[in-house]
Amino acid sequence: MEQKQLNTNSNVYTIVYAIVMVVIVALLLAFTSGSLKSRQDANVALDKQKQILSALNVDLKGQDAAQLYDQIVEDGVILNSKGATLVTDKDQAFRLDIKKQAAMPLEERQLPVFIAKVDNTTKYVFPVTGAGLWGGIWGYIALDEDLNTIYGAYFNHESETPGLGAEIKNPKFQQQFAGKHILNENGEFVSVAITKNGAPAEGQEHIDALSGATITSKGVETMLLNSLGQYKAFLTHSVQNADEQAEEPMMEYIETIEQPNL
């Protein structure tokens, strides 16, 4: 009996062949993605550590960023919008998805604070996230021990215009924030304004806006107002009680705040 040969020119053969190749490629891609995920996650975490250290004005050139982060960032807490401590755990605070939290109602958000030691003084680092002209913007703000004076700032973006809005990444723009205060003389949270040509902002300290990038500059201003504003109860309560707490470490103070009913 003559054996029937496979017709490689038939439509059925072409379809089956295509399906088999798609399955094989999909399996290979899934395997590759899975095998690289841990490395990708490690790179994302390292980049986040570098951003936090940059807000603390740490020089990363020639340094092991992960090791520096472990040395300088001593602790972390997660607060709610009332200023109460939910968790005291640096790693758990680090893993929080800030964008996801920002999309939730304020009363349901978990708000991380990173506590660092720089030149033997305590600094507090707060994540900020918002929107620029063409996409998301984000960063970190480091405050001095008074929880009022900005020690350092770091900003980044998804797709702002090079030479214009993208200049929020420029250290010269970020350095303007150092020494500015986020509370007014009455201890009320007001954030920092960003104005054109050094114009004053009533009731707020201010910095110069980026030339030709008004919308992105205002995006940074709004980001600071909204993101740091989430911590208003914590910041203002801390300042109001600064005299009482002057002799106590901030971590002890945080833990004395009345805990919420979870």
Secondary structure, 3 states (H helix, E strand, C coil): CCCCCCCCCCHHHHHHHHHHHHHHHHHHHHHHHHHHHHHHHHHHHHHHHHHHHHHCCCCCCCCCHHHHHHHHEEEEEEECCCCCEEEECHHHHHHCCHHHHHCCCHHHCCEEEEEEEECCEEEEEEEEEEECCCCEEEEEEEECCCCCEEEEEEEEECCCCCCCHHHHHCHHHHHHHCCCECECCCCCECCEEEEHHHCCECCEEEEECCCCCHHHHHHHHHHHHHHHHCCHHHHHHHHHCHHHHCCCCHHHHHHHCCCCCC
